[in-house]
Amino acid sequence: MSCEELEGLVKRLALSFTFLFVSGFGVLYYAIRKAVPSSTDMYSTDLMAMAFVLFVLFFSLIAYTSKTWGG
């Protein structure tokens, strides 16, 4: 296995684990959100959760498409 193939494999694995992590976070957040009685100040928590998911996905896609991913 060449170095480029290994790097591609590592990138794909890291991206798939990132998507798995974000999906699990979303499911857990949704379950906790439904279990907690709703209040008017939950909008900021929802916004922070959405921002976290978007930032994680954005930076993982940037790392995946980067040529110098490992340094």
One Martini backbone bead per residue (centre of mass of N, CA, C, O) as a GRO file, in nm:
protein
   71
    1MET     BB    1   0.096   0.037   0.024
    2SER     BB    2   0.074   0.349  -0.024
    3CYS     BB    3   0.084   0.662   0.100
    4GLU     BB    4  -0.169   0.776  -0.045
    5GLU     BB    5  -0.364   0.547   0.032
    6LEU     BB    6  -0.333   0.577   0.337
    7GLU     BB    7  -0.425   0.870   0.355
    8GLY     BB    8  -0.708   0.822   0.235
    9LEU     BB    9  -0.801   0.622   0.450
   10VAL     BB   10  -0.770   0.807   0.695
   11LYS     BB   11  -0.959   1.028   0.595
   12ARG     BB   12  -1.215   0.853   0.568
   13LEU     BB   13  -1.223   0.758   0.862
   14ALA     BB   14  -1.236   1.036   0.997
   15LEU     BB   15  -1.495   1.129   0.854
   16SER     BB   16  -1.679   0.896   0.949
   17PHE     BB   17  -1.640   0.946   1.256
   18THR     BB   18  -1.748   1.231   1.253
   19PHE     BB   19  -2.034   1.165   1.151
   20LEU     BB   20  -2.096   0.973   1.384
   21PHE     BB   21  -2.064   1.179   1.612
   22VAL     BB   22  -2.274   1.387   1.511
   23SER     BB   23  -2.512   1.194   1.507
   24GLY     BB   24  -2.504   1.119   1.807
   25PHE     BB   25  -2.534   1.404   1.912
   26GLY     BB   26  -2.810   1.461   1.781
   27VAL     BB   27  -2.968   1.234   1.919
   28LEU     BB   28  -2.907   1.311   2.213
   29TYR     BB   29  -3.011   1.599   2.201
   30TYR     BB   30  -3.301   1.531   2.118
   31ALA     BB   31  -3.367   1.353   2.365
   32ILE     BB   32  -3.311   1.566   2.581
   33ARG     BB   33  -3.500   1.786   2.468
   34LYS     BB   34  -3.764   1.609   2.505
   35ALA     BB   35  -3.729   1.558   2.823
   36VAL     BB   36  -3.723   1.852   2.855
   37PRO     BB   37  -3.874   2.113   2.947
   38SER     BB   38  -3.988   2.375   2.796
   39SER     BB   39  -3.835   2.689   2.718
   40THR     BB   40  -3.730   3.010   2.628
   41ASP     BB   41  -3.398   2.945   2.667
   42MET     BB   42  -3.343   2.713   2.435
   43TYR     BB   43  -3.237   2.867   2.186
   44SER     BB   44  -2.934   2.889   2.263
   45THR     BB   45  -2.882   2.584   2.274
   46ASP     BB   46  -2.962   2.522   1.984
   47LEU     BB   47  -2.755   2.711   1.855
   48MET     BB   48  -2.501   2.574   1.973
   49ALA     BB   49  -2.550   2.294   1.849
   50MET     BB   50  -2.553   2.385   1.553
   51ALA     BB   51  -2.274   2.514   1.553
   52PHE     BB   52  -2.113   2.265   1.629
   53VAL     BB   53  -2.191   2.090   1.388
   54LEU     BB   54  -2.097   2.284   1.162
   55PHE     BB   55  -1.800   2.312   1.251
   56VAL     BB   56  -1.723   2.015   1.239
   57LEU     BB   57  -1.796   1.970   0.941
   58PHE     BB   58  -1.624   2.192   0.818
   59PHE     BB   59  -1.341   2.103   0.932
   60SER     BB   60  -1.350   1.814   0.816
   61LEU     BB   61  -1.369   1.900   0.517
   62ILE     BB   62  -1.110   2.063   0.513
   63ALA     BB   63  -0.923   1.828   0.597
   64TYR     BB   64  -1.002   1.638   0.360
   65THR     BB   65  -0.918   1.855   0.121
   66SER     BB   66  -0.644   1.872   0.214
   67LYS     BB   67  -0.308   1.833   0.127
   68THR     BB   68  -0.189   1.912   0.434
   69TRP     BB   69  -0.311   1.735   0.678
   70GLY     BB   70  -0.044   1.618   0.848
   71GLY     BB   71   0.196   1.860   0.785
   0.00000   0.00000   0.00000
